[in-house]
Amino acid sequence: MIDLYSETTPNGQKIHIMLEETGLDYRTLWVDIDRGEQFEPDFLKISPNNKIPAIVDHDGPGGELLSVFESGAILLYLADMAIFPWCRLHERQGQSLDDFPNVKSWFDRIALRPAVARDMEKLEDVVGEFDEESWSASFGTEQYKRRG
Ligand SMILES: N[C@@H](CCC(=O)N[C@@H](CS)C(=O)NCC(=O)O)C(=O)O
């Protein structure tokens, strides 16, 4: 269960939308910033910069309680789509997901989501393999050289 401390502002809406998209179990705790509720000591323990949105995950990493503030950080935390594309490249990092059964199980579940599968299929036709020249142009010695 996630507690979302929020208001109806665009920064708050980002997290409402993301939580609805993920289907995670959450409840909203409204913070009336027009009346200064963001300066209440209990809220400041969760969001030290006295801003909404903030979340408290009652089942964070290791089953521990975890609070996150700043909408960008919260979006990352809620964050499967932010890490999945990097995880697809695990072989390039010399890793096998067989060594990480929990990551593999998460990876397989994300890969099966309809939107992810659709996107991966579309990109499959566009993405080419790296050779020495294209690697150097993207990440190596050639990447900062001006062209033209
Ligand atoms: N960079 C922050 C901005 C959040 C923000 O500006 N929150 C405003 C409402 S949209 C707020 O809580 N203001 C109350 C205050 O600063 O006292 C984020 O993206 O989360």
The ligand as an SDF file (V2000), in Angstrom:
LIG
                    3D

 20 19  0  0  0  0  0  0  0  0999 V2000
   10.1980   19.9110   -8.0930 N   0  0  0  0  0  0  0  0  0  0  0  0
    9.0180   19.5300   -7.3290 C   0  0  0  0  0  0  0  0  0  0  0  0
    8.0090   20.6510   -7.3570 C   0  0  0  0  0  0  0  0  0  0  0  0
    6.8240   20.3370   -6.4810 C   0  0  0  0  0  0  0  0  0  0  0  0
    6.0400   21.5840   -6.2110 C   0  0  0  0  0  0  0  0  0  0  0  0
    6.3640   22.6910   -6.6910 O   0  0  0  0  0  0  0  0  0  0  0  0
    4.9920   21.4350   -5.3850 N   0  0  0  0  0  0  0  0  0  0  0  0
    4.1680   22.5720   -5.0630 C   0  0  0  0  0  0  0  0  0  0  0  0
    2.7470   22.3270   -5.5630 C   0  0  0  0  0  0  0  0  0  0  0  0
    2.7390   21.9680   -7.3010 S   0  0  0  0  0  0  0  0  0  0  0  0
    4.1220   22.7090   -3.5500 C   0  0  0  0  0  0  0  0  0  0  0  0
    3.9830   21.7340   -2.8460 O   0  0  0  0  0  0  0  0  0  0  0  0
    4.2490   23.9550   -3.0400 N   0  0  0  0  0  0  0  0  0  0  0  0
    4.1490   24.2300   -1.6660 C   0  0  0  0  0  0  0  0  0  0  0  0
    5.3580   24.9460   -1.1370 C   0  0  0  0  0  0  0  0  0  0  0  0
    6.3810   25.0660   -1.8480 O   0  0  0  0  0  0  0  0  0  0  0  0
    5.2950   25.3850    0.0280 O   0  0  0  0  0  0  0  0  0  0  0  0
    8.4170   18.2470   -7.8970 C   0  0  0  0  0  0  0  0  0  0  0  0
    8.5040   18.0520   -9.1180 O   0  0  0  0  0  0  0  0  0  0  0  0
    7.8920   17.4530   -7.1180 O   0  0  0  0  0  0  0  0  0  0  0  0
  1  2  1  0
  2  3  1  0
  2 18  1  0
  3  4  1  0
  4  5  1  0
  5  6  2  0
  5  7  1  0
  7  8  1  0
  8  9  1  0
  8 11  1  0
  9 10  1  0
 11 12  2  0
 11 13  1  0
 13 14  1  0
 14 15  1  0
 15 16  2  0
 15 17  1  0
 18 19  2  0
 18 20  1  0
M  END
$$$$
